[in-house]
Amino acid sequence: MNLSSIPRSEYPRPQMVRADWMNLNGDWEFEMDYGKSGKQRNWFDAGHHFSKKIVVPFCPESELSGIGYTDFMAAVWYKRKFTIPSEWQGKHILIHFGAVDYDTEVWINGQSVGKHRGGYSSFSFDITKFVTDGDNVVTVCADDDVRSGLQPRGKQSGLYYSHGCDYTRTTGIWQTVWLECVPESYISKLKYYPDPDNHCVHIEAELSGDYGHQLLLGASASYEGKAVGSNQAKVFGQKARLTVGLSEIHLWEPGNPHLYDLEIHILKDGKKLDTVESYFGLRSIKLDGMAFKINDKSVFQRLVLDQGFYPDGIYTAPSDDALRKDIELSMEMGFNGARLHEKVFEPRFLYWADKLGYLVWGEHANWGLDITTATGLERFLPEWLEVVERDFNHPAIIGWCPFNETWDLDGKKQNNEVLRIVYSVTKQVDATRPVIDTSGNFHVQTDIYDVHDYDQNPETFAARYESMKQGGEVFTTFPERQQYGGQPYFVSEFGGIWWNPEQKDEKGWGYGERPKSEEEFLSRYEGLVSVLLENPYMFGFCYTQLYDIEQEVNGLYTYDRMPKFDPEIIRGINSRKAAIE
């Protein structure tokens, strides 16, 4: 397959790599369906053509898509042809979607092959019985209504214009679409449990296809090309578990990201049926008093808010290099991680976080979803579990935060049981990481207590945390709605200093009064950061934010990723040793 002319041509799932795949990004036919009547008009028929062209995987709102339409779209349709390689004959064919916003149905040659609800999680369908020799046609329809209250929208604006901290919307396909060839029995899911104390990694595998006969699951680990461990285990039913002992121990640490390579395969009668290439990081996470420990070492989390927006691609990075570059820009300013905010980031971003030793918190895009009733749970939990399962193996992810700032909706309070159930289920699916139920407010049940504090005055900011610094009372926001329970604590949003000297008028949005000079900005920044670094009961902070987004101009970089300040100055402020370290 020639990938040179295909946008976002890199392999989209770095932790489960197979050799036989086909990237379907590029030119597709496209149509907007304002009345959501396309299904009644049989637009899914293989012979029906659409009037426009779009470049997948970029959303129609973006410049890179070739469409650039930013009004609301009730439904959008896509169509393209593809041909199955002759060497794939007799095998199973899967079609994968990185993400499609929001309610999706897929047809192959006019026949429906499946539906998926959720704008941020990945999904796939087995299309083996629907494809034929020669040309095949895939058709996709996505319904999207960010104003319904029935779907998470994150920072996609619910108004026509972007405003405040809400930005241009994303509709339809916004991550890679691809085909994959698999054998009759194949690995569909993998979970890794790194165990540095016992010098091993525990592996759980789930199989799909024909798994009724005796199979073996095998795994081989290597480090920098040197074999360091292997094992095999019998497959029972659909699942298998095995432990691979490691002859060499290399820990994955922030800024020092040692990674092991894995080959995992299914064997039948001594022959490999399926093989995937993968990797893992050997590291542990533990909450110890007020400290957040990685590999039993207290690590102060110098985080920055990253919202994953791009001027030309909106939700979709224009290139794989752009994903890596955002992490590098953050690290240049002395941050060791990020809150991935109000958006589920794509696996390629998490891959680069793994490779660069960058700490991240996984979060969902809950804004816009009404969680005042149990319907919110119905709409949220299935997709959230898909996200946690998909991203479980990334060592860079050090915690989960399903919700952010769960404000009241039209005078109605959040249903606390929605948050409690999501927290509980997340802990059952992943007992290895801490979970923040809702960042900022309103906490119900949480492993970590965090607050958001945009006070721009370093003196009053310091006074608020002085009692805590001396071992006394802890500052809580909204004490009538949430109570501190002795958990580890950090300020997970602060700063947001409005700085846009290139704008001569009042356009733009940020927090507080704009500094009158760069010197005033840096003085304010250093004052706020110092308060948190010097508090022995604070395990981290998260500054708002890494770069400007549209009208929000409180980034340390501009929207096109140009530094507003000498990165070395910010790095020097951020890199001072923290009291808890």
C-alpha positions in Angstrom: 0.0 0.0 0.0 1.4 3.4 -1.0 0.9 5.7 2.0 2.8 8.7 0.7 -0.3 10.5 -0.6 -2.7 9.5 2.2 -3.4 11.9 5.0 -2.6 10.6 8.5 -1.1 7.5 6.9 0.7 6.2 10.0 -0.6 3.0 11.7 -3.4 4.1 14.0 -3.2 1.6 16.8 0.4 1.4 18.0 -0.2 -1.1 20.8 -1.7 -3.8 18.5 0.1 -3.7 15.2 -0.5 -6.2 12.4 1.2 -6.4 9.1 -1.9 -6.8 6.9 -3.9 -3.5 6.9 -5.2 -0.8 4.6 -5.6 2.9 5.3 -8.9 4.3 4.0 -8.1 7.9 4.7 -8.2 10.3 1.7 -10.9 11.4 -0.7 -14.5 10.2 0.1 -17.8 11.3 -1.3 -19.7 13.5 1.2 -23.2 14.9 1.8 -24.9 16.9 4.5 -28.3 15.6 5.6 -30.0 18.6 7.3 -33.3 16.8 7.6 -31.9 13.4 8.7 -33.9 11.9 5.9 -31.0 10.1 4.0 -31.9 6.7 5.4 -35.5 7.0 4.2 -34.1 8.0 0.8 -31.8 5.0 0.7 -28.6 6.9 0.6 -26.9 3.8 1.8 -27.4 2.1 -1.6 -24.1 1.3 -3.1 -25.0 3.0 -6.4 -26.1 6.3 -4.8 -23.5 9.1 -5.1 -23.0 12.2 -3.1 -22.4 15.7 -4.5 -19.3 16.7 -2.5 -15.8 15.5 -1.8 -14.2 15.4 1.7 -10.7 14.5 2.9 -11.0 11.9 5.7 -10.1 11.9 8.6 -10.7 15.6 8.9 -14.1 16.8 10.0 -16.2 18.9 7.6 -15.8 22.0 9.8 -12.0 22.0 9.2 -10.0 23.5 6.4 -8.1 20.3 5.9 -11.3 18.5 5.0 -11.8 20.7 2.0 -15.3 21.6 3.2 -14.9 24.2 6.0 -18.6 24.4 6.9 -19.0 25.5 10.5 -22.8 25.6 11.0 -24.7 22.8 12.7 -25.1 19.6 10.7 -27.8 17.2 11.9 -26.3 14.3 10.0 -23.5 13.7 7.5 -22.8 10.9 5.0 -19.6 9.5 3.5 -19.0 7.0 0.8 -16.0 5.4 -1.0 -14.8 2.4 -2.9 -12.1 -0.1 -1.8 -10.7 -3.4 -3.1 -9.7 -6.3 -0.9 -6.2 -7.5 -1.7 -6.1 -11.0 -3.2 -3.9 -12.3 -0.5 -6.6 -11.5 2.1 -9.0 -14.0 0.5 -10.3 -16.6 2.9 -9.5 -14.5 6.0 -11.6 -12.3 8.2 -11.8 -8.6 7.2 -12.4 -5.9 9.9 -13.2 -2.3 9.3 -12.0 0.1 12.1 -13.0 3.7 12.9 -10.8 5.7 15.3 -13.7 8.0 16.2 -16.9 9.3 14.6 -19.0 11.9 16.2 -21.7 10.8 17.2 -24.4 8.1 16.3 -22.9 6.1 13.5 -24.2 3.4 11.1 -22.0 1.7 8.5 -23.0 -0.1 5.3 -20.9 -2.3 3.0 -22.3 -2.7 -0.5 -25.7 -1.4 0.7 -26.0 -3.8 3.7 -25.9 -2.5 7.3 -22.9 -4.0 9.2 -23.4 -2.3 12.5 -24.0 0.8 14.6 -22.0 2.6 17.3 -22.9 5.4 19.7 -20.2 7.7 21.0 -18.1 10.4 19.4 -14.7 9.7 21.1 -14.2 5.9 21.3 -12.9 3.5 18.6 -15.1 0.7 17.1 -14.9 -1.9 14.4 -17.1 -4.4 12.6 -16.4 -7.8 10.9 -17.4 -7.3 7.3 -16.1 -10.6 5.9 -19.5 -11.8 4.7 -20.4 -8.5 3.1 -17.4 -7.9 0.9 -16.9 -9.3 -2.6 -14.0 -9.6 -5.1 -13.4 -6.4 -7.0 -14.8 -3.1 -5.9 -16.7 -2.7 -2.6 -18.5 0.4 -1.3 -18.5 1.6 2.3 -21.1 4.1 3.4 -21.1 5.9 6.7 -23.9 8.0 8.3 -23.2 10.0 11.5 -26.0 11.9 13.4 -24.7 14.7 15.7 -26.6 17.0 18.0 -24.4 18.7 20.6 -27.4 20.7 21.9 -29.5 17.7 22.8 -28.1 17.1 26.3 -27.9 13.5 25.3 -24.3 13.3 24.2 -20.9 14.4 25.5 -19.6 17.3 23.4 -16.6 18.5 25.3 -15.5 22.0 24.2 -17.6 22.0 21.0 -19.7 25.1 21.0 -23.4 24.8 21.6 -23.9 28.2 20.0 -23.4 29.1 16.4 -20.2 31.0 17.1 -17.3 29.9 19.2 -17.4 31.7 22.6 -15.5 31.8 25.9 -13.9 28.4 26.3 -16.0 26.6 23.7 -14.7 26.3 20.2 -15.5 25.1 16.6 -17.5 21.8 16.5 -16.5 18.5 15.0 -19.0 16.4 13.2 -18.7 12.9 11.7 -15.4 11.1 11.0 -12.4 12.6 12.7 -9.9 9.8 13.1 -8.4 7.2 10.8 -10.6 4.7 9.0 -8.8 1.4 8.1 -9.2 -2.2 7.1 -7.4 -5.1 8.8 -7.0 -8.8 7.8 -7.1 -11.4 10.6 -7.1 -15.2 10.7 -9.9 -17.5 11.8 -8.8 -17.1 15.5 -7.4 -13.7 16.4 -6.5 -11.5 19.4 -9.2 -8.8 19.9 -8.1 -7.3 23.2 -5.0 -7.2 25.4 -4.4 -6.0 28.9 -1.0 -5.6 30.5 -0.3 -5.5 34.2 3.4 -4.5 34.7 4.8 -5.8 37.9 8.2 -4.3 38.6 8.3 -5.7 42.2 8.1 -9.3 40.8 10.2 -8.6 37.7 7.4 -9.6 35.3 4.4 -8.5 33.2 1.0 -10.2 33.5 -1.0 -10.4 30.2 -4.7 -11.0 29.6 -5.9 -11.7 26.1 -9.4 -11.9 24.6 -9.9 -13.9 21.4 -12.5 -13.6 18.7 -13.4 -15.8 15.7 -13.2 -19.6 15.9 -11.8 -20.3 19.4 -13.5 -23.6 20.0 -10.3 -25.7 19.5 -7.2 -26.0 21.6 -5.0 -23.0 21.2 -2.0 -21.5 22.9 -1.3 -17.9 23.7 2.4 -17.0 23.4 4.3 -13.8 24.4 7.9 -12.8 23.9 9.4 -9.6 25.5 12.6 -7.8 24.4 14.4 -4.7 25.4 16.4 -2.8 22.8 16.4 -5.9 20.6 17.5 -8.3 23.3 15.2 -11.1 24.4 14.3 -10.8 28.0 11.5 -13.2 28.6 8.8 -15.4 27.0 6.0 -17.8 28.0 3.0 -19.7 26.7 -0.4 -20.6 28.2 -3.4 -22.6 27.1 -6.5 -20.7 25.9 -9.7 -21.6 27.6 -12.8 -20.4 25.8 -12.4 -16.8 24.7 -9.7 -15.7 27.2 -6.1 -16.5 28.2 -3.7 -15.3 30.9 0.0 -15.6 31.2 2.9 -14.1 33.0 6.2 -13.2 31.4 9.2 -13.1 33.7 11.8 -10.4 32.8 15.5 -11.1 33.0 16.3 -7.3 32.9 14.5 -4.5 34.7 14.2 -1.1 33.1 11.6 1.2 34.7 9.4 3.6 32.7 9.7 7.0 34.4 8.8 10.5 33.6 11.3 11.9 31.1 13.1 8.5 31.1 10.7 6.2 29.2 12.2 2.7 29.0 9.8 0.6 26.9 9.8 -3.2 26.3 8.7 -4.6 22.9 6.2 -7.5 22.9 5.3 -10.0 20.3 2.0 -11.8 21.2 0.7 -14.7 19.1 -1.8 -17.5 18.9 -0.5 -21.0 18.1 -2.4 -24.0 16.8 -0.4 -27.2 16.3 2.8 -25.3 16.7 2.0 -22.8 14.0 1.3 -19.1 14.5 -2.3 -18.2 13.6 -2.2 -14.5 14.6 0.7 -12.2 15.6 0.6 -8.7 17.0 3.5 -6.4 17.8 3.1 -4.3 21.0 5.0 -2.7 23.8 4.7 -1.9 27.5 6.2 0.2 30.2 7.3 -1.3 33.6 6.1 1.1 36.2 4.0 1.3 39.3 1.6 3.9 40.7 0.8 4.4 44.4 -0.9 7.0 46.6 1.1 7.3 49.8 -0.3 9.9 52.2 -0.4 13.1 50.3 2.3 11.9 47.8 1.7 10.5 44.3 4.4 7.9 43.8 5.6 6.5 40.5 7.9 3.5 41.1 7.8 4.3 44.8 9.3 7.8 44.2 7.3 11.0 44.9 6.9 12.8 41.6 5.5 16.3 41.6 3.1 16.6 38.6 3.9 19.7 36.6 0.9 19.5 34.3 -0.5 21.7 31.7 -4.0 21.8 30.3 -4.0 20.4 26.7 -7.3 20.5 24.8 -6.3 18.9 21.6 -7.4 21.5 19.1 -5.6 22.5 15.8 -6.2 25.6 13.6 -6.5 23.6 10.4 -7.8 20.2 11.7 -10.0 21.2 14.7 -10.1 17.9 16.6 -7.7 16.2 14.3 -3.9 16.8 14.2 -2.7 17.6 10.7 0.1 15.0 11.1 1.6 12.5 13.4 4.5 14.9 13.9 2.1 17.5 15.2 1.0 15.2 18.0 4.6 14.6 19.0 5.4 18.3 18.7 2.8 19.4 21.2 4.3 17.1 23.8 7.8 18.4 23.0 6.6 22.0 23.3 5.2 21.3 26.7 8.3 19.6 27.9 10.5 22.5 26.6 8.7 24.7 29.2 9.3 22.3 32.0 6.0 20.5 32.2 6.2 16.7 32.8 2.6 16.0 31.7 -0.8 17.2 30.9 -4.5 16.9 31.7 -6.0 15.8 28.4 -9.0 18.1 28.8 -12.6 17.6 27.8 -11.6 15.3 24.9 -10.5 11.7 24.5 -7.1 11.9 22.7 -6.3 9.5 19.9 -4.0 6.5 20.5 -1.1 8.0 18.4 -0.9 10.9 20.9 -0.7 8.4 23.8 1.9 6.5 21.9 4.1 9.6 21.8 3.5 10.2 25.5 4.6 6.7 26.2 7.7 7.2 24.0 8.7 10.6 25.5 7.9 9.8 29.2 5.1 12.3 29.4 2.4 11.9 32.2 -1.2 12.3 31.2 -4.6 12.0 32.8 -7.3 10.4 30.7 -10.6 12.4 30.6 -13.9 12.2 28.8 -15.6 15.1 27.0 -18.6 15.2 29.4 -19.7 18.9 28.9 -23.0 19.1 27.1 -24.3 15.8 28.6 -27.2 16.1 31.1 -26.2 14.0 34.1 -29.1 15.1 36.4 -30.9 11.8 35.7 -30.0 8.2 35.1 -30.2 8.8 31.4 -26.8 10.5 31.7 -25.4 7.2 33.0 -26.9 5.3 30.1 -25.3 7.8 27.6 -21.9 8.1 29.3 -20.8 4.8 30.8 -20.7 2.5 27.7 -18.5 4.9 25.8 -16.3 5.6 28.8 -15.7 1.9 29.3 -14.7 1.6 25.7 -12.1 4.4 26.3 -10.7 2.9 29.4 -10.4 -0.6 27.8 -8.8 0.9 24.7 -6.2 3.0 26.5 -5.5 0.8 29.5 -2.0 -0.3 28.4 -0.5 3.1 28.0 2.1 3.6 30.8 1.8 7.4 30.2 -1.8 7.4 31.6 -1.4 7.7 35.3 -5.1 8.3 36.2 -8.6 8.6 35.0 -11.0 11.6 35.3 -14.3 10.7 33.6 -16.0 14.1 34.4 -14.9 17.7 34.6 -16.7 20.5 36.4 -20.2 19.0 36.6 -22.1 22.3 36.9 -25.8 22.4 37.6 -28.0 22.4 34.5 -31.0 24.8 34.4 -31.1 24.8 38.2 -31.0 21.0 38.4 -28.1 19.4 40.4 -26.0 16.5 39.2 -27.3 13.0 40.0 -24.6 12.0 42.5 -25.2 8.3 41.8 -24.2 8.8 38.2 -20.8 10.0 39.3 -20.6 7.3 42.1 -21.4 4.5 39.7 -19.0 5.7 37.0 -16.2 6.0 39.6 -17.0 2.5 41.0 -17.1 0.8 37.6 -13.9 2.5 36.5 -12.1 1.2 39.6 -13.4 -2.3 38.9 -12.1 -2.2 35.3 -8.8 -0.6 36.3 -7.6 -1.1 39.9 -4.1 0.1 39.0 -4.8 3.8 38.6 -6.4 6.5 40.8 -9.7 7.9 39.7 -10.9 11.5 40.1 -14.7 11.4 39.9 -15.1 15.0 38.6 -12.3 17.4 38.3 -13.0 20.6 40.3 -16.6 20.0 41.3 -18.8 18.5 42.6 -16.9 15.6 44.1 -18.9 12.6 45.3 -16.4 9.7 45.6 -12.8 10.2 44.5 -9.3 8.9 45.1 -7.9 12.4 44.7 -9.4 15.8 45.8 -8.7 18.5 43.3 -9.8 22.1 43.0 -9.9 24.7 40.2 -8.7 28.2 41.3 -8.3 31.1 38.9 -7.4 33.7 41.4 -4.9 36.0 39.6 -3.4 37.6 42.7 -0.4 35.5 44.0 -0.9 37.0 47.5 -4.5 36.1 47.9 -3.8 32.8 46.1 -1.1 32.0 48.7 -3.3 33.0 51.6 -5.9 30.4 50.6 -3.5 27.5 50.9 -1.4 28.8 53.8 -3.3 26.8 56.5 -2.8 23.6 54.5 0.9 24.4 54.0 1.2 24.5 57.8 -0.6 21.2 58.2 -4.0 22.8 59.0 -7.3 23.1 57.3 -7.5 22.3 53.6 -9.1 24.8 51.2 -12.2 23.5 49.5 -14.4 25.1 46.9 -18.2 24.8 47.2 -18.1 23.4 50.8 -21.9 23.2 50.7 -21.7 20.7 47.9 -18.4 18.8 48.5 -16.3 17.8 51.4 -12.6 17.0 51.6 -12.0 13.5 53.0 -8.2 13.4 53.5 -7.2 12.4 50.0 -4.1 13.5 48.1 -4.7 17.0 46.9 -3.8 19.3 44.0 -4.9 22.4 42.1 -5.8 20.9 38.7 -6.7 24.2 37.0 -5.1 27.6 37.8 -3.6 30.6 36.0 -5.2 31.0 32.6 -3.5 34.4 32.4 -4.9 36.4 29.6 -2.0 37.5 27.3 -2.6 38.6 23.7 -0.3 41.7 23.1 -0.7 41.3 19.3 -4.4 42.1 19.6 -5.0 45.8 19.8 -8.7 45.7 20.7 -10.7 43.9 23.3 -11.2 40.7 21.4 -10.2 37.5 23.0 -11.0 35.7 26.2 -9.0 34.7 29.3 -9.1 34.8 33.1 -8.7 38.0 35.1 -7.2 41.3 34.2 -4.6 41.2 31.4 -1.1 41.9 32.6 0.2 45.2 31.2 3.6 43.8 30.3 5.5 40.6 29.8 7.4 41.3 33.0 4.0 41.5 34.9 2.9 38.2 33.3 6.0 36.4 34.3 5.9 37.8 37.8 2.3 36.6 38.2 3.1 33.2 36.7 6.0 32.7 39.0 4.1 33.8 42.1 1.2 31.4 41.4 3.4 28.4 40.6 5.6 29.0 43.6 2.6 28.8 46.0 1.9 25.2 44.8 5.5 24.1 44.5 6.3 25.1 48.0 3.3 23.4 49.6 4.5 20.1 51.1 0.9 18.8 51.0 0.5 19.4 47.2 1.5 16.7 44.8 1.0 18.6 41.6 -0.6 21.4 39.6 -2.1 21.9 36.2 -1.7 25.3 34.5 -4.3 26.6 32.0 -3.1 26.2 29.3 -0.5 25.1 26.7 -1.7 27.1 23.7 -4.4 29.5 22.6 -7.5 28.1 21.0 -9.5 30.4 18.8 -10.7 33.3 21.0 -9.2 31.9 24.2 -5.9 33.6 24.5 -4.4 32.3 27.8 -2.0 29.9 26.3 1.8 29.9 26.8 2.0 29.3 23.0 -0.2 30.9 20.3 -2.8 28.7 18.5 -0.2 28.0 15.7 2.3 26.9 18.5 4.6 29.9 18.6 6.0 30.6 22.1 4.8 33.8 23.7 7.7 33.8 26.1 11.2 32.4 26.2 10.6 28.7 27.0 13.7 28.7 29.2 12.2 31.3 31.6 9.0 29.2 32.0 11.0 26.1 32.3 13.1 27.6 35.1 10.0 28.5 37.1 8.4 25.1 36.6 11.5 23.0 37.3 12.2 24.2 40.8 12.2 21.3 43.2 8.8 20.8 44.9 8.4 20.5 48.7 6.7 17.1 48.4 9.7 15.8 46.4 
